[in-house]
Amino acid sequence: MPEDDSESHIEQTTTRVRFPGISPRAYEHPVDRGALATLRMVPGFAEVLKTLSGFFNERGERLMALGSAIRVGPSQYPELDRLRHDCAETLDIERVPNLFVTRDPRSTMTTLGMDEPFILATTGMVEALDVEGLRFAIGQQMGHVLSGHAVYTTMLHRLLSLQLSMSWTPISALGLRAVIAALHEWYRKAELSCDRAGLLCGQDPAAALRTHILLAGGIDPAQVDIPSFLQQASEYESVEDIRDSLLKLRNVELTSHPLAVVRASQLQKWAASEEYRAILAGDYPRRDTDPPGATWSEDVKSAAKSYRDSFVASTDPLAKVFAGVGEAVSDAAGKVWNKFGSRSED
């Protein structure tokens, strides 16, 4: 991890915008936001998840990190500690989650924990990224914390462990596979949301793009032609053969993250949007006036619009099928809310 030049550091910190009281709805992807709004409207959903996971010891996960990884602090990885606090301040997260660095050549960073979320970064990730790339990556994880994703991410990790122990039971294995596939699909959308949170922390689209290039296989981003790289995403999304669509579905079924090239393209489009510029200008929803579930019907409508937009933009025949299904489900949810929501308010 290269050291920051002091002059550039002063310039960056004095020009970076903070977002007091920002609501996670400001950056959440429409489809992710609609799904989360639905879950949040179910009374006690998170508590049910915690009850179901009662036979797991949450302290065990934190103790494993404490006993096997390096906890970032003022005297251990001080640059990462500065970025950790800076990203939390940017998104106005009062209780700054712990960050641990674990030995692993893979480039990953994740947020775990049901009650006290913590971030786990691999040495592969820390070594691969420059300072602004790490700011983007840590900002992503702060987005997961602010959105409350850690509960569901932890459940996904635990279900993956449970799947291994129950693989000998065909019915259990099939049931778990369906649940895990559904959680993976949600988490891929959640990653698109938190890419946006990472961009809000760094406010440097070029640094975000360098990070995605490295995750896609770039050893030196300077040797990658940006237009050609983004053209790959366009080609991937424009297939017209149903056989290719089925292959794409199979490839992502059990992946936890969006495909790196497509993910990069999605974020760069958002970075060029009016929505992003409005947030930088201070026009964004606040947590104190925008509690979870308060705009549930708007969220499902936004999700439906996202599906419609993907239908129009893509030539992928299978994407059109799923877009239609997603739009229908979102519209149906909106109709249910319109029918019964006013009654509950009364």
C-alpha positions, 0 to 999 in steps of 0.5 A, a space after each residue: 500500500 503506497 504512502 500518500 503524498 502529504 500535499 495531495 492528502 491536504 488537498 483531498 481532505 479539504 475538498 471532499 464533501 461530507 454527508 451529515 445524516 445521510 440515509 442509505 436510500 440515497 445510494 441504494 440501487 433501486 432493485 436492492 432498495 425495493 428488496 430491503 424495503 420489503 424485508 424491513 416492513 416485515 415486523 421483527 424480520 432481523 430478530 427472526 434471523 437472529 433467533 434462527 441463528 441462535 445455535 451459532 455463537 456470534 462472539 466466535 466470529 469476532 474472536 476468530 478475527 481477533 485471534 487470527 487477523 490484525 486489528 487496524 488501529 492508530 498503531 497497526 495499519 495507521 493509514 487504513 485506520 485513518 481511511 476507516 474513520 474518514 469514511 465513517 465520518 463521510 457517511 456520518 456513521 457514529 459507531 465506527 466498525 472495527 477493521 481486521 486484515 487477514 492473510 489471504 492472497 485473494 482480493 476481498 473485503 466483507 462486513 460481518 456481524 449481527 449486532 456489532 458489524 466488523 470489516 474483514 479485509 484480505 492482504 491481497 486487497 490491501 496490497 493490490 490497491 492504492 490509498 484512494 482505491 482502499 478508500 473506495 473499498 472501505 467506503 463500500 463496506 461502510 455502505 453495507 454497515 449503514 444499509 444494515 446488510 451485515 445481518 443478511 451477509 452473516 446469514 449467507 456465510 452461515 448458510 454456506 457452512 450449513 450447506 456443507 454439513 447437510 449436503 448428504 440430505 438431498 431435500 435439505 441440500 436443494 432447499 438450502 441451495 434455493 435460499 442461498 441462491 436467492 441471498 446471492 442474487 440480493 447480495 449482488 444488487 447490494 454490492 451495486 448499492 455499496 459501490 455507490 457508497 464507496 464512490 461517495 466516500 472517495 468522490 473519485 470515479 477514476 479510483 473506483 474504476 481502477 479498483 474494478 479493473 484490478 478485481 477483473 484481472 488488471 495487474 497494472 491499470 495503466 496497461 488497460 484501455 478504459 474504453 475497451 474495458 467498458 466495451 466488454 460490459 456492453 458486449 456482455 449485456 448485448 447477447 441475443 442467443 438464449 443459450 448464452 443467457 442460460 450460461 450467464 445465469 449459471 455462471 452467476 447463480 452462486 457468485 456473491 459479487 457482480 461480475 467485475 466488468 459489468 459492475 464497473 460499467 454500472 458505477 461509472 454510469 451512476 458517477 455521470 448521473 444527475 442523481 450523484 451530482 445532486 448528492 454531492 450538492 447536498 440534495 439527499 434524503 436524511 435518516 431523521 426524516 426518512 426512516 426505513 419503510 416510510 416510503 415503501 411504495 415508492 421503493 417498489 415502484 423504483 424497483 419496477 422502473 429499474 426492471 423496465 429500464 433493464 428490459 429496454 437497455 438489454 438485448 439479452 432474451 433471458 434478461 427480458 424474461 427476468 425483467 418482466 417477472 421482476 417488474 410484475 412482482 414489484 408492481 404486485 407488491 405496490 398494489 398490495 401496499 396501496 390496498 392495505 397500507 392506508 388501513 395500517 396507517 389508520 
